[in-house]
Amino acid sequence: MSPIEIRDRHFPSTPCLLCLASFFLLFLAGCLPKRVHYEIPPSHHALTGISQLHVDEFAGQNALFFKDILIQEIYKIPNFDYQEIYPTGSEYAAIITSKVMVYSVRNEKELRDQNRVKLIQRDIVQRPKGSSERIRKRIFDFVEVPYKERAVHRTLDLNISFTVTSAKTNKILYKNTEKVSFQQSYIDEEEILLMPLSQDEMERLGRLLIRRFLEKINPSLSRKSLELEIGTAPLPLSLGMADVGHPRILNGNRYAVIQDYEKAIKIWNYVVFSPQPFASEEIFEFNDRVFAQLKSAKLPPRIIQSLLELHNDSFSLEELNEILPKLIGQRNYLIYSTIIKTHARAAKNRDRLNLAAAHYNLGSVYQLQNKLSLAAYHFAQANAYNPNEKYAQAWTDVQHELGDYNPLDTLMDRTIEAASKQLPPSEALVKVEKRLAGLEEGSDNKKDYPELKPTELPILFEENRDTSASSQQTPSPVLDLD
């Protein structure tokens, strides 16, 4: 047997190792704490004694389409049997008649005047005084470039009236108009290009509305499952393949799963407001975007000028900790190193995803607790960090629950985008001292991310306190995420 054959028999190939790793990660992902199970008792609209449903008349715009969805959803409910033929005289049967009352799609376009700070590199030739030699010197200028930012504010509204009557007595058992809406702002060309088709969005809303209607008339206890988000934190040396979630978000999830919401909320607030130590494997890049952000963050010009020596270079944490004190001085290093590192982190996008995940989990638990103002605030924050259909839908649903929803909100600047710039409600766990308005001018991403400076964080219980020395770094005055 050849050496090659021996190697192939005794050592798994790279694809096999990847397969094993993938199976392990899938198994691990299935064990992660992320589902909160809860029960909802039958509503006072529940049709006691009814086990058969028949859909008779469905009128209005796209009526046949929504009728098909209604029948499909009835088939999914174990307590109800769908009757194709009109069930005349059956005391266990009910007849549903429906009408689409509102079917509205509005895409409001907006052009905004914005400015972007750019770093311009120039080479100049100088002749030192008293010398005949010419020296080529590289200088950098910050230039403010105006541009037009395009935005589309989409609002969808769907209202369907339902009347349920007894097949035996013809008595009305339930009558109401169910409403569902969706609002999202799409900023700049890439997001606008990727906007879902309005008919696809309406199908999703139709299914959501019809499920909620059927839940209301279902006489059985509803068992529900809220899926929390786990965030992201790829394991070192895994090339981004091994990612079982953000440790602190997962820690909060563990308490939420056992319905210890107080502890879960405290931990997620730490994810949102407490700066985390930089990981030893982090990479820090000093490109044009980073310098533009540092300028907009009001870093002193002399510090920025010193940092320009690092232009277009990247460094590990160890290298940067060695270089920065020599470059800007030990005193300035103690004052400004955290904010410099925060802006220069190559993994800043992961921060944004984790902030969105933590805000979404907070909003979801507050919604379970019927603290709707807090839920709305956190859903809007989640959508600001990472625009997502799920976050936007959750925010719009809470507006309906609060009774604050108005189809014309976009005309009064009461959009989800505007909501993300508001201060948290007074009952929020973390009190906010100052609102840092707007996104830094140098960012390539044009959203106004919410930037809040807390005056205090809740005290964590001992088993969840991070007492490592590395976590005691000076907090950044702003956690800016582009």
C-alpha positions as CSV (number, residue, x, y, z in Angstrom):
1,M,0.0,0.0,0.0
2,S,1.4,3.4,-1.0
3,P,2.0,6.2,1.6
4,I,-0.7,8.2,-0.1
5,E,-3.2,5.3,0.4
6,I,-2.2,5.1,4.1
7,R,-2.7,8.8,4.5
8,D,-6.1,8.7,2.9
9,R,-7.2,5.8,5.1
10,H,-6.0,7.1,8.5
11,F,-6.4,10.9,8.2
12,P,-9.7,12.6,7.3
13,S,-9.5,15.0,4.4
14,T,-10.2,18.7,4.8
15,P,-13.8,18.4,3.4
16,C,-14.5,15.6,6.0
17,L,-13.2,17.8,8.8
18,L,-15.4,20.7,7.6
19,C,-18.4,18.3,7.5
20,L,-17.7,17.1,11.0
21,A,-17.3,20.7,12.2
22,S,-20.6,21.7,10.5
23,F,-22.5,18.9,12.1
24,F,-21.0,19.8,15.5
25,L,-22.0,23.4,15.1
26,L,-25.5,22.5,13.9
27,F,-25.9,20.3,17.0
28,L,-24.6,23.0,19.3
29,A,-26.8,25.6,17.7
30,G,-29.8,23.4,18.4
31,C,-28.8,23.4,22.1
32,L,-28.5,27.2,22.5
33,P,-30.9,28.9,24.8
34,K,-33.1,31.0,22.5
35,R,-36.8,29.9,22.8
36,V,-39.2,31.3,25.4
37,H,-42.3,29.1,25.6
38,Y,-45.5,30.6,27.0
39,E,-49.2,30.0,26.8
40,I,-52.1,32.3,25.9
41,P,-55.5,31.4,27.2
42,P,-58.5,31.5,24.8
43,S,-59.8,35.0,24.1
44,H,-63.3,36.1,25.0
45,H,-64.0,35.8,21.3
46,A,-63.3,32.1,21.2
47,L,-66.0,29.9,19.5
48,T,-66.8,27.4,22.2
49,G,-68.3,24.2,20.8
50,I,-67.4,25.0,17.2
51,S,-65.1,22.5,15.4
52,Q,-66.0,23.0,11.8
53,L,-65.4,26.1,9.6
54,H,-66.6,27.0,6.1
55,V,-65.5,30.1,4.2
56,D,-68.4,31.3,2.2
57,E,-68.1,34.8,0.8
58,F,-64.9,36.8,0.5
59,A,-65.1,40.2,-1.2
60,G,-62.8,43.2,-1.9
61,Q,-59.4,43.7,-3.5
62,N,-57.5,40.4,-4.1
63,A,-60.3,38.6,-2.3
64,L,-59.7,35.2,-3.9
65,F,-56.0,35.4,-3.0
66,F,-56.8,36.0,0.7
67,K,-59.6,33.4,0.7
68,D,-57.0,30.8,-0.3
69,I,-54.7,31.9,2.5
70,L,-57.6,31.7,5.0
71,I,-58.5,28.2,4.0
72,Q,-54.8,27.1,4.1
73,E,-54.4,28.5,7.7
74,I,-57.6,26.8,8.9
75,Y,-56.2,23.5,7.8
76,K,-53.2,24.1,10.0
77,I,-55.3,24.4,13.2
78,P,-55.9,21.0,14.8
79,N,-59.1,22.2,16.6
80,F,-60.9,23.1,13.3
81,D,-61.9,21.0,10.4
82,Y,-62.4,22.8,7.2
83,Q,-65.7,22.0,5.4
84,E,-65.6,22.4,1.6
85,I,-69.4,22.1,1.4
86,Y,-71.7,24.5,3.2
87,P,-72.5,22.7,6.5
88,T,-76.3,23.4,6.7
89,G,-77.8,22.9,10.1
90,S,-74.7,21.6,11.9
91,E,-74.5,22.9,15.5
92,Y,-70.7,22.4,15.5
93,A,-70.1,24.4,12.3
94,A,-69.7,28.1,11.6
95,I,-69.7,30.2,8.4
96,I,-67.0,32.8,7.7
97,T,-67.7,35.8,5.5
98,S,-65.0,38.3,4.8
99,K,-64.2,41.5,3.0
100,V,-61.0,43.3,2.3
101,M,-61.6,46.8,3.6
102,V,-58.2,48.4,3.2
103,Y,-55.4,47.3,0.8
104,S,-52.9,50.1,0.7
105,V,-49.3,50.3,-0.5
106,R,-47.5,53.7,-0.2
107,N,-43.8,54.3,-1.2
108,E,-43.0,57.9,-0.3
109,K,-39.7,59.0,-1.9
110,E,-37.4,61.6,-0.3
111,L,-34.2,63.3,-1.3
112,R,-32.0,64.6,1.5
113,D,-29.1,67.0,1.4
114,Q,-26.2,65.3,3.2
115,N,-22.4,65.8,3.6
116,R,-19.7,63.2,3.6
117,V,-16.2,63.9,4.9
118,K,-13.5,62.5,2.7
119,L,-9.8,62.2,3.2
120,I,-7.9,63.5,0.2
121,Q,-4.3,62.6,-0.2
122,R,-1.9,64.9,-2.0
123,D,1.9,64.9,-2.7
124,I,3.6,68.3,-2.6
125,V,7.2,69.2,-3.4
126,Q,9.0,71.4,-0.8
127,R,12.4,73.0,-0.8
128,P,13.8,73.4,2.7
129,K,15.2,76.8,3.6
130,G,18.9,77.1,2.7
131,S,18.8,73.9,0.7
132,S,18.8,73.3,-3.0
133,E,17.2,69.9,-2.7
134,R,13.5,69.3,-3.3
135,I,11.6,67.0,-0.9
136,R,8.4,65.3,-1.8
137,K,5.9,65.3,1.1
138,R,2.6,63.6,1.4
139,I,-0.2,65.6,3.1
140,F,-3.8,64.9,3.8
141,D,-6.8,67.2,3.6
142,F,-10.4,66.6,4.9
143,V,-12.9,67.7,2.4
144,E,-16.7,67.9,3.0
145,V,-18.5,66.6,-0.1
146,P,-22.3,67.3,-0.4
147,Y,-24.5,64.7,-1.9
148,K,-28.1,63.7,-2.3
149,E,-29.3,60.8,-0.2
150,R,-32.3,58.9,-1.5
151,A,-34.8,57.3,0.8
152,V,-38.1,55.4,0.3
153,H,-40.5,55.2,3.2
154,R,-42.8,52.2,2.7
155,T,-46.1,51.9,4.5
156,L,-48.5,48.9,4.0
157,D,-51.9,48.7,5.5
158,L,-54.3,45.7,5.3
159,N,-57.7,45.6,7.0
160,I,-60.1,42.6,6.6
161,S,-63.5,42.4,8.2
162,F,-64.6,38.9,9.4
163,T,-68.1,37.8,10.3
164,V,-68.6,34.3,11.8
165,T,-72.2,33.0,12.1
166,S,-73.6,29.7,13.4
167,A,-74.5,27.2,10.7
168,K,-77.5,26.1,12.7
169,T,-79.0,29.3,14.1
170,N,-77.5,31.9,11.8
171,K,-76.6,33.9,14.9
172,I,-73.4,36.1,14.6
173,L,-70.7,34.6,16.8
174,Y,-67.9,37.0,16.0
175,K,-67.7,40.2,14.0
176,N,-64.7,42.5,13.8
177,T,-62.2,44.2,11.4
178,E,-58.7,42.9,11.8
179,K,-55.8,45.3,11.0
180,V,-52.2,44.8,10.3
181,S,-49.6,47.2,9.0
182,F,-45.9,47.4,8.1
183,Q,-43.6,50.4,8.0
184,Q,-39.9,50.5,7.0
185,S,-37.5,53.1,5.7
186,Y,-35.0,52.1,3.0
187,I,-32.0,54.4,2.8
188,D,-29.7,54.8,-0.2
189,E,-29.5,52.9,-3.4
190,E,-28.5,49.4,-2.3
191,E,-31.4,49.1,0.2
192,I,-33.9,50.6,-2.2
193,L,-32.8,48.1,-4.9
194,L,-33.3,45.2,-2.5
195,M,-36.8,46.3,-1.4
196,P,-39.2,43.3,-1.4
197,L,-42.0,43.3,-3.9
198,S,-45.1,44.9,-2.4
199,Q,-47.3,41.9,-3.4
200,D,-44.9,39.6,-1.5
201,E,-45.1,41.9,1.5
202,M,-48.9,41.9,1.3
203,E,-49.0,38.1,1.2
204,R,-46.9,38.0,4.4
205,L,-49.2,40.6,6.1
206,G,-52.3,38.7,4.9
207,R,-51.0,35.5,6.6
208,L,-50.1,37.3,9.7
209,L,-53.6,39.0,9.9
210,I,-55.5,35.8,9.2
211,R,-53.5,33.8,11.8
212,R,-54.3,36.4,14.4
213,F,-58.0,36.3,13.5
214,L,-58.0,32.5,13.9
215,E,-56.2,32.7,17.2
216,K,-58.9,34.9,18.5
217,I,-61.7,32.4,17.7
218,N,-59.7,29.3,18.6
219,P,-61.3,27.9,21.8
220,S,-58.1,26.1,22.8
221,L,-55.1,27.3,24.8
222,S,-52.4,28.7,22.4
223,R,-48.9,27.5,23.1
224,K,-46.4,29.9,21.6
225,S,-42.6,30.1,21.3
226,L,-40.7,33.4,21.1
227,E,-37.3,32.9,19.4
228,L,-34.7,35.2,20.9
229,E,-31.6,36.3,18.9
230,I,-28.2,35.0,19.9
231,G,-26.0,37.6,18.3
232,T,-22.6,36.8,16.7
233,A,-19.1,36.1,17.9
234,P,-17.1,33.8,15.6
235,L,-14.6,31.7,17.4
236,P,-10.9,32.6,16.8
237,L,-9.1,30.8,14.0
238,S,-12.4,29.4,12.7
239,L,-12.5,31.7,9.6
240,G,-15.9,32.9,10.6
241,M,-17.4,29.4,10.3
242,A,-17.8,28.6,14.0
243,D,-20.2,31.1,15.5
244,V,-22.4,30.0,18.4
245,G,-23.5,33.5,19.4
246,H,-22.5,36.4,21.6
247,P,-21.6,35.1,25.1
248,R,-23.4,37.8,27.1
249,I,-26.5,37.8,24.9
250,L,-26.6,34.0,25.3
251,N,-26.3,34.5,29.1
252,G,-29.3,36.8,29.1
253,N,-31.2,34.2,26.9
254,R,-30.6,31.5,29.5
255,Y,-32.5,33.6,32.1
256,A,-35.2,34.6,29.7
257,V,-35.8,30.9,28.8
258,I,-36.6,30.1,32.5
259,Q,-38.6,33.4,32.6
260,D,-36.3,35.2,34.9
261,Y,-36.8,38.3,32.9
262,E,-35.3,40.7,35.4
263,K,-31.9,39.2,35.1
264,A,-32.1,38.8,31.4
265,I,-33.0,42.4,30.9
266,K,-30.0,43.5,33.0
267,I,-27.6,41.4,31.0
268,W,-28.9,42.6,27.7
269,N,-28.6,46.2,28.9
270,Y,-25.0,45.6,29.5
271,V,-24.6,44.4,25.9
272,V,-26.2,47.6,24.7
273,F,-24.5,50.1,26.9
274,S,-21.3,48.6,28.4
275,P,-18.1,48.7,26.2
276,Q,-16.5,45.3,25.9
277,P,-12.8,44.6,26.1
278,F,-11.1,44.3,22.7
279,A,-10.3,40.7,21.9
280,S,-6.6,39.7,21.4
281,E,-7.3,38.5,17.9
282,E,-8.9,41.8,16.7
283,I,-7.6,43.6,13.7
284,F,-7.5,47.4,13.5
285,E,-7.6,49.2,10.1
286,F,-6.7,52.8,9.4
287,N,-8.4,53.5,6.1
288,D,-10.0,56.8,4.8
289,R,-13.4,56.0,6.4
290,V,-11.8,55.6,9.8
291,F,-10.0,58.9,9.7
292,A,-13.1,60.7,8.5
293,Q,-15.0,59.2,11.4
294,L,-12.3,60.2,13.9
295,K,-12.5,63.8,12.6
296,S,-16.3,63.9,12.9
297,A,-15.9,62.4,16.4
298,K,-14.0,65.6,17.3
299,L,-10.7,63.9,18.0
300,P,-8.1,66.7,18.3
301,P,-6.4,67.6,15.0
302,R,-3.0,67.0,16.4
303,I,-3.9,63.5,17.4
304,I,-5.4,62.8,13.9
305,Q,-2.3,64.2,12.3
306,S,-0.1,61.8,14.3
307,L,-2.3,58.9,13.4
308,L,-2.0,59.6,9.7
309,E,1.3,57.8,9.8
310,L,-0.8,54.6,10.1
311,H,-2.8,55.4,6.9
312,N,-3.8,52.3,5.0
313,D,-2.1,50.0,7.5
314,S,-3.7,47.3,9.7
315,F,-2.5,46.1,13.1
316,S,-3.2,43.5,15.8
317,L,-4.2,44.6,19.3
318,E,-0.7,43.9,20.6
319,E,0.9,45.9,17.8
320,L,-1.4,48.8,18.3
321,N,-0.9,48.9,22.0
322,E,2.8,49.2,21.3
323,I,2.6,51.8,18.5
324,L,-0.1,54.2,19.8
325,P,1.8,55.4,23.0
326,K,4.9,56.2,21.0
327,L,2.9,57.9,18.3
328,I,0.5,60.1,20.3
329,G,2.2,60.1,23.7
330,Q,1.3,58.1,26.9
331,R,-1.1,60.7,28.3
332,N,-3.1,60.9,25.0
333,Y,-3.0,57.2,24.7
334,L,-4.8,56.9,28.1
335,I,-7.4,59.5,27.0
336,Y,-8.1,58.5,23.4
337,S,-7.0,54.9,22.8
338,T,-10.4,53.4,23.3
339,I,-12.2,55.7,20.9
340,I,-9.4,55.2,18.3
341,K,-9.7,51.4,18.6
342,T,-13.4,51.5,18.6
343,H,-13.5,53.3,15.2
344,A,-10.7,51.3,13.7
345,R,-12.0,47.9,14.6
346,A,-12.3,45.7,11.5
347,A,-15.2,43.8,13.2
348,K,-17.4,46.8,13.8
349,N,-20.2,45.3,11.7
350,R,-20.5,42.5,14.3
351,D,-21.1,45.1,17.0
352,R,-24.0,46.5,15.1
353,L,-25.6,43.0,14.7
354,N,-25.1,42.3,18.4
355,L,-26.6,45.6,19.4
356,A,-29.6,44.9,17.2
357,A,-30.0,41.4,18.7
358,A,-29.9,42.7,22.3
359,H,-32.4,45.5,21.5
360,Y,-34.7,43.0,19.8
361,N,-34.6,40.6,22.8
362,L,-35.3,43.5,25.2
363,G,-38.3,44.6,23.1
364,S,-39.6,41.1,22.8
365,V,-39.5,40.5,26.6
366,Y,-41.0,43.9,27.4
367,Q,-43.8,43.1,24.9
368,L,-44.5,39.8,26.8
369,Q,-44.7,41.9,30.0
370,N,-47.0,44.3,28.3
371,K,-44.6,47.2,28.7
372,L,-45.3,48.4,25.2
373,S,-43.6,51.8,25.3
374,L,-40.3,50.1,26.2
375,A,-40.9,47.4,23.6
376,A,-41.5,50.0,20.9
377,Y,-38.3,51.9,21.8
378,H,-36.1,48.8,21.7
379,F,-37.6,47.5,18.4
380,A,-36.9,50.8,16.8
381,Q,-33.3,50.8,18.0
382,A,-32.8,47.2,16.7
383,N,-34.1,48.3,13.3
384,A,-31.8,51.3,13.3
385,Y,-28.7,49.2,13.9
386,N,-29.7,46.5,11.4
387,P,-32.8,47.3,9.2
388,N,-34.8,44.1,9.2
389,E,-38.3,43.1,8.3
390,K,-38.8,41.3,11.7
391,Y,-37.8,44.3,13.7
392,A,-39.9,46.7,11.7
393,Q,-42.9,44.5,11.9
394,A,-42.6,44.1,15.7
395,W,-42.4,47.9,16.0
396,T,-45.5,48.5,13.8
397,D,-47.4,45.8,15.7
398,V,-46.7,47.6,19.0
399,Q,-47.9,50.9,17.6
400,H,-51.3,49.2,16.9
401,E,-51.3,47.7,20.4
402,L,-50.6,51.1,21.9
403,G,-53.3,52.7,19.8
404,D,-50.7,55.1,18.4
405,Y,-50.8,53.9,14.8
406,N,-52.0,56.2,12.1
407,P,-51.7,55.3,8.3
408,L,-50.6,58.9,7.7
409,D,-47.8,58.9,10.3
410,T,-45.1,59.2,7.6
411,L,-46.6,62.6,6.7
412,M,-46.0,63.7,10.3
413,D,-42.5,62.3,10.6
414,R,-43.7,59.6,12.9
415,T,-41.8,56.9,11.1
416,I,-39.8,54.0,12.5
417,E,-36.7,55.9,11.5
418,A,-37.8,58.9,13.5
419,A,-38.7,56.7,16.4
420,S,-35.2,55.3,16.6
421,K,-33.8,58.8,17.4
422,Q,-36.0,59.3,20.4
423,L,-34.8,59.0,24.0
424,P,-35.9,55.9,25.9
425,P,-39.1,56.1,27.9
426,S,-38.8,57.3,31.5
427,E,-39.3,53.8,32.9
428,A,-36.2,52.4,31.0
429,L,-33.8,50.5,33.2
430,V,-30.8,52.6,32.0
431,K,-31.2,56.3,32.4
432,V,-29.7,58.4,29.6
433,E,-27.8,61.6,30.3
434,K,-27.3,62.9,26.8
435,R,-28.4,62.2,23.3
436,L,-25.6,62.3,20.7
437,A,-27.5,63.3,17.6
438,G,-27.0,61.9,14.2
439,L,-24.4,59.7,12.5
440,E,-20.9,60.9,12.0
441,E,-20.4,62.8,8.8
442,G,-17.5,60.6,7.6
443,S,-19.4,57.4,7.6
444,D,-20.2,55.6,4.3
445,N,-23.4,54.3,5.8
446,K,-25.9,57.1,6.0
447,K,-28.3,56.0,8.8
448,D,-28.7,57.9,12.0
449,Y,-27.8,55.2,14.5
450,P,-28.9,55.9,18.0
451,E,-26.0,56.8,20.2
452,L,-26.8,57.0,23.9
453,K,-24.6,57.8,26.9
454,P,-25.9,56.1,30.0
455,T,-25.5,57.7,33.4
456,E,-25.4,54.3,35.2
457,L,-25.8,50.6,34.4
458,P,-27.8,48.2,36.6
459,I,-25.7,46.2,39.1
460,L,-25.2,42.7,37.8
461,F,-25.6,39.8,40.2
462,E,-22.3,38.2,41.2
463,E,-22.3,35.1,39.0
464,N,-22.6,37.3,35.9
465,R,-20.2,40.1,36.8
466,D,-17.1,40.4,34.5
467,T,-14.2,40.9,37.0
468,S,-11.4,40.3,34.5
469,A,-8.8,43.0,34.4
470,S,-9.2,43.4,30.7
471,S,-12.8,44.5,31.1
472,Q,-11.9,47.5,33.2
473,Q,-10.8,49.6,30.3
474,T,-11.8,53.3,30.0
475,P,-15.3,53.3,28.3
476,S,-15.6,55.0,25.0
477,P,-17.6,58.2,25.1
478,V,-19.4,57.1,21.9
479,L,-19.9,53.7,20.5
480,D,-20.2,54.7,16.8
481,L,-21.2,51.9,14.4
482,D,-21.1,52.4,10.7
